[in-house]
């Protein structure tokens, strides 16, 4: 890899293992570099790369680049890592700082170097940051069923409306993560007597690709997810590959599927049209909204987990807690 004015930090000494890790991550972003000097054979390097999800590799690469641009070096010393964390505390949330620390830790572990992130100085620095800044993260507001219907009611039969109606309804009804939703292909849909079976081939908590199925029954309301999806497939004439494709401003379909970020943008745009404040919502609001709405409708947590893929009720606890807040609160007996 040649040095340029904007990557001069790469001239700092690093061992081959760090360079292997960094190069593999950079290549994942599409910037192909000369592999001739890599110490690992292709077969081993490819399997190591595939042991981590693509999104995670991109996050690692971004975090390492940020650390190096700040002035860090690989391998690092505990004091340098602690100083880096302290500088982040001025502008970043504890969750972001924790993630970047985890990326540094992973980099050192992968390079079989002494891990400075495990040092007591670094641990104490991170503990102090959490105490000072707090751990209460701002959660995306769940898009409840009635709110979703208000958004859908504003849609017409324009091409983008047909696509977005299917996207939002399927995203809500299956409670899939954004990455799962945009990866959905025609081949993943199985038609059965009572609706559709949706095959999720891989997910955030299933990197080995064991897969799972989600039942998508015919709806009982004016907004049926099965009908919405069928309408989109009929209109778009998509016969294979990604179901949800990009569209230009003229409503013409593009060959590539939409991205995870596009789900958030589409949802926010639709919320704005329906006179909601989009700043309170994100792409995760569909998944959160399904869980909260289902719990409020007295659906069993077992049935909810069959849809969401949560392995235990602990993972759903925050949604259940929100749903229970207005379930016969004590003050209702007083005022």
N, C-alpha and C positions, 0 to 999 in steps of 0.2 A: 504494500500500500504506500503510495507516494504521499509526502507531506505537503500540505498547502497552508496558506496563511490562516485558514479557519480551523485547522486541526493540528496546530503546532504542539498542542499538549501531548500528542501521541509520541513525540520524540522522547518523552521521559522514559527511563528504563522500565521495562516490564518483562517478566519471564515468559517463556513460550506458552505456558498453560493459560496465562491471562490473555495473551494475544490470540490463542486459539478460541477462547471463549468470546472475546470481543469481536473477532472477525466473523465467527459463526453468527453472532447476533446481528451484526451490521448487514451481513449477507441476507438475513431473513427479511430485512427491509427493502431488499431489491437491489442493493448496491453491490455488485459482484466484484470481488477483489481476487488478486492472485493467490491461489492456495499453495503454491509451490513450497513455501517455507513453513507450512503448518506441520507440527510434530506428530499429530494423530493421523492414522490412516483414514481414508474416506469412510470405510464401513463403520469403524468405531465412532468417528465424529458425527456421522449421520444419525446413528442410533442415540447418541448422547443428546443431539439436538432434538430428536423426536420425543425424548423423555419428558420434555417440557412443552406445554401448549404454546402455540404461535403468539398469542396475545401476551403470555407471560414473558416470552423471550423478548418481545418488543419493549415490554415494561423494564426488563433488566437492562436492555441496551440503552434506553432513555435515561434510566437512573445512573448508570455508570458514566454516561456522557456528561450528565449534569455534575457529577462528582469531580470528574477530570477537568471540566471547564471552570469549576470553582477553584481549582488549584491542587486537587488531591492527586495522589500517586498510587499505583498498584504494583506490588503489595503495599498496604498501608500500615501505619502505626496507630496504637490506641489514641494517643493525644490528637493526632490529625483527624481521626474519625469523630472524636468528641467535639473538636472545634467546628467541624463541618455540621454536626447536629445542632450545635448552639447557634450557628449562623442561620440555619433553616428555621429555627424557632421564632425568628423575627418576622417571618413572612408566610410560614406554612402551617397547616393543621397537623396535629399529632399523628393522624392516620397516614398522611403523606410522608412524614418523617420516618415513621415506623416502616413503611414500605421501602423507602430508599435505604434504610439500614439493613433490611432483609436482603435487598439486592446486593449490597456490598458483602454481606455475610455469605451469600450464595457464591459470589465470585471468588472469594478466598477459599471456600470449601471445595469448589470445583478445581481450583488450582493447587489443592493440597498444601496450602500455605497456612502458617499460624494465623488464626482468625482474630483480628483485633476487635471485632464486634462482640466477642464473648468476654472481653476484658472488663474488670469491675469498674474502671473509669467510664467506659462507654455505657455500661448498664446503668450506673448512677446518673449519668447525664440524661439518658433517655427517661429514667424514672422522674427526674426533676422536671423535665419538659412536660411529661404527662400531668404531673401534679399542678404545675403552674398554668398550663393551657387548658387542662381538663380533657376528658375523653368523650364528652357528649357530642356525637356527630349529628349534623343536620341531616335528617332522613327525608327522602323524597316523599311527597304527599301521595297516599294511595288514591288512585282513580277509582272511586266506587261505582257500582253498577249504574245508579241513577245519573251520575255525572257522565259516565260513558255514553249513556243513551241520549243525554242532552247534546253531546258532541256529535253523535251519529245523526241525530235529527236535523242537523244543519247541512248535511251532505245532500248532494243531488245525484244525477246519473252521469256526470262527466267522468272521463277516463280516470283521472286521479282520485276522484271520489270513490269510484268502484274499487280501485286498488286499496286506498286508505281505509275504507270501511272493512274490507276483508282483513287487512293487516291488524287493525285495532281489535276487531272482534276475535280473531284467532289468537292474537297475543294475549288478550284478557282471558278467553275461555280455556286456553291451555296452560296459562301462567308460565309460559316459557321465558327464559332469559332472552335478552335481545340477541345475543350471539346464536342461540338456538333457533330463534324465530327467523332471522335472516338467512340461516343455513338450510332452512327447510326446502326440500325439493319435491317435485311432483311424484317421484318414485317413493317418497316417504309417506304418501297418503294411501290408505287402504279403505275402500268403500265397503261398508257392512250394512246390514238391514236397519240398524238403529242409528246410523250416522256415519262417522268416519273414525278410523284409527290412525293416529299420528305417531309415526316412528321417529323418536329422537335418537339419532345415531351416536352422538357424542355431546357431552356437556361439561360444564365447569367442574362438577364433582364426579365425572365419569370420563376421565382422560384416556382410559383403556378402550373405550368404545364398546362397552357391553350393551349399551342402548336400553331404551325403555319405551313403552307405549302409553299414549294418553288417549282416553276416550273423548271424542267430540260428538256428543249426541245432537240430534235435531233440537233446535230451540223451541221454547214454548211462548216466547214473546215476539214482538214485531221485529226484533233484531236477532236473527238466527245466524250463528257463525258458519254453519254448514252451507246455508244458502248463499251467504256473502262470499265464501271461498269459491263455491261453484260458479257464481256470477263472474268473479274475477277471472277464473280459468277459462270460462267460455268466451268472455270478451277479449282477453289477451291472447288466446290461442296458444298458451304455453303448454307444451306437451311433455317436456322433460326439463331437468335442471332446476335452477332456483325459481321458486314460485314468485317471490316478490322482487320485481325488477325496477330499475330506475326509470324515470320518465323526464322528458325535457319540458320546457315551458309551454310547448304546443300540445302537450298530452300524448306525445308519441313515445312508445315504449323503447327502452334502451336494452342492449343485450346483456348487460351485467346486472347482477343482483344488488340490492341496496346494502348499505353498511349498517353496523350496529348504531353508529352515531345518527344515521338517517332516521332511525326509529324515534329517537328523542326529538329530532327536529320536526318530523311529521306530526308527532303528538302535540308538541308545543304550538305549532301553527294551527292545528285544529282546535285546540283549547282557546286560542286567542279569538278565533272566529266565533266561538260559542260564548264569548265574553267571560272567560276564566282568566285568572292570572297565571300565565304559563311558567313563571319563575319558580313556582312551588312544586312543579312536577318534573319528572325525568322519564326516560325509557323504562325504568324500573317500576314506575307507578302502575303499569298494567298488571304486573305480577303481584305487587303489593295490594293493589285494589281487588284482585280476585280473591286472595286469601282473606282479607278483611271483610269483604262482602259475603263470602261463603260462611265465615264464622258468625257473622251477624245474622245470617239466614238459618243458623242452627245446623249447618252441615257438620258431620263428624270430622274431627281432625284427621282420622285415618283416611277418609275419602279425599280430604283436601290434600294430604300428603301423596296420595296416589296420583294426583294431577301435578303437583309441584315438584315431586321427586325428592322432597326433604326426607332424610333418613330417620330423623327423630323429631319429636315435638319441640325440642329445645331450639331448633333452627327456626321454628315458626313463632317462638314465644313473643317476639316484639309485635307481630301482627295480631296475635291473640290478645295481647295486653291492650292494644289500642281499641280493638273491637269490644272488649269487656268494660272499658271505662264508662260507657253510657248504658251498660246493662244493669238496670235497677240500682243506680248509685244511691248511697245512703242519704244524700241530700234530697232525693226525690220523695222521701218519706217525711221530710221536714218542711219543705217550702212548696 
